[in-house]
Amino acid sequence: MRIISLALLGYLLAGPALALTAAPPGGPDEGDGATNGTIAAPPAGVQFYRPETTRVPYSQVVRVGDILYVSGQLGVNQDGKVVGDMGVQAKAAMDNISAALGRVGSGMGAVFKCTVMLTDMTQWAAFNQVYVSYFKPDRLPARSAMGVGALPLGAGVEVECWAYAPK
C-alpha cells in the first residue's frame, strides 16, 4: 500500500471543466525535492490532468493507481462565472465533475466518495435534490459536508470526488 501526501489531495480547481491533458512525467528537476525546494518527479503510477487553457496552479484530476481524485468543482459555467441559485450551482458543479471524469475515461458511476462545501447550510436540501440525481439510489457515494465562510468567485457550493477507475 502506498501512502500519498495530503498536499496531493488538496488540489482545488476554481475554474470550469475544460479539456484535460496529462502532464509529462517528471518536472524541471528529477531530484528528490523533499528538502531543497526543487520539484521532484511524481511517484510511479501518479498522473496529473490539467485543463489545457488554465492559468490556475491546480490539476483537475489526479490518478494515483486505480483512484481518481477530482479537484473541487464550483457551480460555474464554461466561462468560469458563478451561475444562479443553489439548484443551478449544484447542477453546474456536478456537471463539471462528470465532465472531468469523462475526459479521463471514467464517469459518475465510479464515484465512491464526495466532499461538499456549502456557504449556506440552509441550502442543504436544495443541494441534495440535485446531488442524488447523479447517482443510482443504491450506489450513493460516501460523503462529508461542511459549511464554509466563503468559496472562490463567490460560489455557494464546491464539490470534490474520488472515483475508482482500474486501468
Residue frames relative to the residue before (quaternion, step in Angstrom):
aa qw qx qy qz dx dy dz
M 1.0000 0.0000 0.0000 0.0000 0.00 0.00 0.00
R 0.2732 -0.7603 0.5680 0.1570 3.56 -0.96 0.87
I 0.2507 -0.7223 0.6220 0.1688 3.53 -1.13 0.69
I 0.1360 -0.8079 0.5703 0.0598 3.56 -0.77 1.02
S 0.6209 -0.5690 0.4081 0.3523 3.52 -1.22 0.53
L 0.5041 -0.6339 0.4915 0.3201 3.56 -1.05 0.73
A 0.5593 0.5990 -0.3938 0.4163 3.58 1.14 -0.49
L 0.6052 0.5558 -0.3485 0.4509 3.58 1.08 -0.68
L 0.7030 0.4548 -0.2592 0.4814 3.57 1.04 -0.75
G 0.6364 0.5827 -0.3142 0.3959 3.56 1.22 -0.38
Y 0.4304 0.7026 -0.4719 0.3137 3.59 1.21 0.02
L 0.0319 -0.7889 0.6137 -0.0094 3.58 -0.84 1.00
L 0.2228 -0.7652 0.5882 0.1372 3.55 -1.02 0.76
A 0.1984 -0.8093 0.5472 0.0790 3.57 -0.63 1.13
G 0.6606 0.4909 -0.3219 0.4680 3.60 1.18 0.24
P 0.6960 -0.4766 0.3295 0.4241 3.57 -1.28 0.03
A 0.5934 -0.5357 0.4500 0.3981 3.55 -1.32 0.26
L 0.0030 -0.8035 0.5928 -0.0548 3.57 -0.67 1.13
A 0.7067 -0.4055 0.3296 0.4770 3.57 -1.29 0.02
L 0.2521 -0.7872 0.5498 0.1201 3.56 -0.98 0.85
T 0.0790 -0.7673 0.6344 0.0510 3.51 -1.23 0.53
A 0.4299 -0.6785 0.5241 0.2831 3.56 -0.98 0.77
A 0.4219 -0.6949 0.5245 0.2529 3.54 -0.90 0.94
P 0.5358 -0.6162 0.4498 0.3619 3.60 -1.04 0.61
P 0.5746 -0.5902 0.4200 0.3811 3.58 -1.08 0.58
G 0.7616 0.3491 -0.2689 0.4752 3.52 -1.21 0.51
G 0.2293 -0.7489 0.5983 0.1692 3.52 -1.19 -0.44
P 0.7897 -0.2899 0.2088 0.4988 3.56 -1.18 -0.37
D 0.7879 0.1580 -0.0729 0.5908 3.56 1.11 -0.62
E 0.2842 -0.7706 0.5477 0.1597 3.58 -0.77 0.95
G 0.4130 0.7252 -0.4583 0.3058 3.60 1.27 0.19
D 0.7139 -0.4668 0.3035 0.4248 3.56 -1.29 0.00
G 0.2469 -0.8342 0.4707 0.1472 3.61 1.13 -0.47
A 0.4944 0.7089 -0.4120 0.2886 3.58 1.22 -0.19
T 0.8443 0.1735 -0.0653 0.5027 3.58 0.89 -0.80
N 0.7333 0.4586 -0.2495 0.4356 3.60 1.11 -0.41
G 0.5918 -0.6264 0.3546 0.3629 3.62 1.19 0.29
T 0.5385 0.5973 -0.4304 0.4099 3.62 1.17 0.12
I 0.5235 -0.6302 0.4749 0.3212 3.54 -1.27 0.34
A 0.2664 -0.7740 0.5586 0.1341 3.54 -0.76 1.07
A 0.5621 -0.5589 0.4793 0.3767 3.54 -1.24 0.44
P 0.5057 -0.6401 0.4643 0.3449 3.61 -1.01 0.70
P 0.5872 -0.5649 0.4293 0.3897 3.56 -1.14 0.51
A 0.6237 -0.5229 0.4123 0.4093 3.56 -1.18 0.50
G 0.7873 0.3188 -0.2376 0.4713 3.56 -1.00 0.81
V 0.6328 0.4832 -0.3492 0.4942 3.62 1.25 0.09
Q 0.0200 -0.7881 0.6147 -0.0247 3.56 -0.83 1.07
F 0.2181 -0.7680 0.5942 0.0975 3.55 -1.04 0.88
Y 0.0984 -0.7838 0.6125 0.0303 3.57 -0.92 0.97
R 0.0306 -0.8066 0.5892 -0.0367 3.56 -0.67 1.17
P 0.5508 -0.5629 0.4785 0.3882 3.56 -1.14 0.52
E 0.5439 -0.6609 0.4128 0.3115 3.57 -0.90 0.93
T 0.7823 0.3543 -0.1751 0.4815 3.59 0.97 -0.78
T 0.4495 0.7219 -0.4431 0.2836 3.59 1.21 0.08
R 0.2271 -0.7437 0.6086 0.1580 3.51 -1.26 0.52
V 0.5383 0.6145 -0.4110 0.4046 3.59 1.25 0.04
P 0.4842 -0.7092 0.4407 0.2615 3.59 -1.05 0.72
Y 0.5193 0.6235 -0.4270 0.3991 3.60 0.79 0.99
S 0.3411 -0.6519 0.6188 0.2752 3.51 -1.35 0.29
Q 0.4418 -0.6977 0.4908 0.2776 3.57 -0.93 0.82
V 0.7748 0.0480 -0.0136 0.6302 3.57 1.11 -0.74
V 0.0642 -0.7544 0.6515 0.0475 3.54 -1.12 0.77
R 0.1988 -0.7609 0.6083 0.1072 3.55 -0.90 1.00
V 0.0061 -0.7455 0.6663 -0.0137 3.54 -0.94 0.99
G 0.8003 -0.1110 0.0236 0.5887 3.55 -0.19 1.29
D 0.8037 -0.2452 0.2096 0.4999 3.56 -0.73 -1.10
I 0.6204 0.5406 -0.3411 0.4544 3.59 1.25 0.14
L 0.1960 -0.7467 0.6272 0.1031 3.55 -1.04 0.93
Y 0.1557 -0.7606 0.6263 0.0703 3.56 -0.87 1.01
V 0.1411 -0.7936 0.5894 0.0539 3.58 -0.50 1.20
S 0.4363 -0.7098 0.4951 0.2465 3.55 -0.70 1.13
G 0.6778 -0.5068 0.3525 0.3994 3.52 -1.25 0.51
Q 0.1548 -0.7801 0.6037 0.0543 3.53 -0.93 1.00
L 0.3113 -0.7489 0.5628 0.1599 3.53 -0.94 0.96
G 0.5517 -0.5818 0.4782 0.3583 3.53 -1.32 0.18
V 0.3214 0.7446 -0.5087 0.2890 3.55 0.49 1.26
N 0.4689 -0.6561 0.5123 0.2953 3.54 -1.26 0.47
Q 0.7587 -0.3911 0.2699 0.4456 3.58 -1.31 -0.08
D 0.6603 0.4874 -0.3032 0.4842 3.59 1.24 -0.39
G 0.5287 -0.6519 0.3964 0.3721 3.59 1.29 0.02
K 0.5129 0.6325 -0.4153 0.4055 3.58 1.24 0.40
V 0.4872 -0.6379 0.5113 0.3070 3.57 -1.02 0.85
V 0.1964 -0.8120 0.5462 0.0607 3.55 -0.91 0.99
G 0.9188 -0.0263 0.0414 0.3918 3.54 -1.15 0.81
D 0.7439 -0.3739 0.3282 0.4461 3.48 -1.38 -0.49
M 0.7734 -0.3584 0.2347 0.4673 3.59 -1.28 -0.07
G 0.6445 0.5285 -0.3379 0.4371 3.61 0.88 -0.79
V 0.6775 0.4764 -0.2799 0.4855 3.56 0.95 -0.90
Q 0.6597 0.4951 -0.3120 0.4715 3.60 0.95 -0.82
A 0.6333 0.5285 -0.3358 0.4548 3.60 0.96 -0.82
K 0.6527 0.5040 -0.3134 0.4709 3.59 0.93 -0.87
A 0.6578 0.5044 -0.3163 0.4613 3.61 0.91 -0.86
A 0.6539 0.5055 -0.3205 0.4628 3.62 0.92 -0.85
M 0.6847 0.4705 -0.2911 0.4744 3.59 0.88 -0.90
D 0.6200 0.5219 -0.3420 0.4756 3.61 1.04 -0.68
N 0.6447 0.5181 -0.3227 0.4602 3.60 1.01 -0.78
I 0.6272 0.5143 -0.3296 0.4831 3.60 1.05 -0.72
S 0.6546 0.5154 -0.3071 0.4599 3.56 0.91 -0.95
A 0.6607 0.5033 -0.3049 0.4660 3.60 0.94 -0.86
A 0.6446 0.5155 -0.3260 0.4609 3.61 0.94 -0.84
L 0.6618 0.4899 -0.3065 0.4776 3.58 0.94 -0.84
G 0.6401 0.5396 -0.3214 0.4425 3.58 0.99 -0.82
R 0.6588 0.5273 -0.3084 0.4391 3.56 1.03 -0.74
V 0.7268 0.3439 -0.2422 0.5431 3.59 1.20 -0.30
G 0.6437 -0.5903 0.2983 0.3849 3.57 1.22 0.56
S 0.6256 0.5088 -0.3509 0.4760 3.59 1.14 0.47
G 0.2083 -0.7828 0.5715 0.1313 3.57 -1.26 -0.22
M 0.7463 -0.4241 0.2867 0.4254 3.54 -1.33 0.08
G 0.5895 0.5906 -0.3639 0.4137 3.60 1.11 -0.52
A 0.6628 0.5032 -0.2981 0.4676 3.58 1.23 -0.40
V 0.5183 0.6604 -0.4093 0.3574 3.61 1.26 -0.26
F 0.0657 -0.8164 0.5735 0.0162 3.57 -0.86 0.98
K 0.7906 0.1454 -0.0866 0.5885 3.64 1.24 -0.21
C 0.0072 -0.7846 0.6199 -0.0053 3.57 -0.99 0.88
T 0.1614 -0.7266 0.6561 0.1249 3.52 -1.28 0.52
V 0.1272 -0.8007 0.5852 0.0182 3.54 -0.81 1.09
M 0.0867 -0.7687 0.6326 0.0360 3.56 -1.00 0.91
L 0.0483 -0.7969 0.6019 -0.0207 3.56 -0.79 1.10
T 0.3795 -0.7197 0.5281 0.2433 3.58 -0.98 0.78
D 0.7670 0.1951 -0.1158 0.6002 3.58 1.26 -0.35
M 0.2836 -0.8059 0.4973 0.1509 3.58 -0.19 1.27
T 0.5437 0.5897 -0.4230 0.4216 3.62 1.18 -0.17
Q 0.6348 0.5243 -0.3200 0.4688 3.60 1.29 -0.22
W 0.3136 0.7981 -0.4638 0.2228 3.56 1.35 0.13
A 0.6808 0.4891 -0.2947 0.4588 3.60 0.83 -0.96
A 0.6440 0.5143 -0.3231 0.4651 3.60 0.96 -0.82
F 0.6386 0.5083 -0.3260 0.4770 3.59 1.00 -0.78
N 0.6749 0.5183 -0.3013 0.4302 3.60 0.80 -1.01
Q 0.6051 0.5724 -0.3556 0.4241 3.58 1.01 -0.78
V 0.6927 0.4358 -0.2642 0.5104 3.59 0.99 -0.81
Y 0.6413 0.5781 -0.3221 0.3883 3.59 0.82 -1.05
V 0.7042 0.4851 -0.2891 0.4305 3.60 0.74 -1.02
S 0.6021 0.5821 -0.3643 0.4073 3.61 1.14 -0.46
Y 0.6417 0.5373 -0.3183 0.4451 3.61 1.24 -0.26
F 0.7502 0.3305 -0.1788 0.5440 3.60 1.27 -0.17
K 0.5330 -0.5752 0.5002 0.3670 3.54 -1.24 0.45
P 0.6004 -0.6142 0.3688 0.3554 3.62 -0.96 0.82
D 0.7265 0.4064 -0.2455 0.4967 3.61 1.07 -0.64
R 0.7177 0.3916 -0.2423 0.5224 3.61 1.28 0.13
L 0.2104 0.7806 -0.5576 0.1883 3.60 0.91 0.84
P 0.4573 -0.7015 0.4708 0.2776 3.60 -0.80 0.97
A 0.5634 -0.4975 0.5051 0.4242 3.54 -1.32 0.22
R 0.0363 -0.8325 0.5525 -0.0197 3.58 -1.01 0.69
S 0.1406 -0.7199 0.6722 0.1004 3.50 -1.27 0.67
A 0.0460 -0.7911 0.6094 0.0264 3.55 -1.12 0.61
M 0.0001 0.7979 -0.6027 0.0120 3.52 -1.16 0.60
G 0.4015 -0.6514 0.5813 0.2767 3.49 -1.28 0.48
V 0.0880 -0.7950 0.5998 0.0201 3.55 -0.95 0.91
G 0.5946 -0.6094 0.4049 0.3333 3.56 -1.19 0.57
A 0.7917 -0.1012 0.1031 0.5936 3.59 1.04 -0.73
L 0.1824 -0.7443 0.6314 0.1184 3.52 -1.32 0.45
P 0.6610 -0.5028 0.3590 0.4260 3.60 -1.17 0.40
L 0.8469 0.1884 -0.1694 0.4675 3.54 -1.23 0.68
G 0.5746 -0.6066 0.3759 0.4008 3.59 1.24 0.22
A 0.3267 0.7655 -0.4943 0.2507 3.58 1.23 0.36
G 0.4190 -0.7078 0.5162 0.2387 3.54 -1.25 0.49
V 0.7944 0.1620 -0.0767 0.5803 3.58 1.24 -0.36
E 0.0084 -0.7405 0.6718 0.0157 3.52 -1.29 0.65
V 0.0670 -0.7956 0.6021 -0.0043 3.56 -0.94 0.94
E 0.0369 -0.7617 0.6461 0.0312 3.56 -1.01 0.86
C 0.1242 -0.8166 0.5629 0.0306 3.56 -1.09 0.69
W 0.2532 -0.6976 0.6453 0.1813 3.48 -1.40 0.39
A 0.0549 -0.7982 0.5997 0.0140 3.58 -1.00 0.80
Y 0.3657 -0.6927 0.5782 0.2282 3.54 -1.21 0.67
A 0.1083 0.8010 -0.5729 0.1359 3.57 -0.62 1.13
P 0.1661 -0.8115 0.5518 0.0970 3.59 0.19 1.22
K 0.4971 -0.6695 0.4710 0.2877 3.55 -1.04 0.83
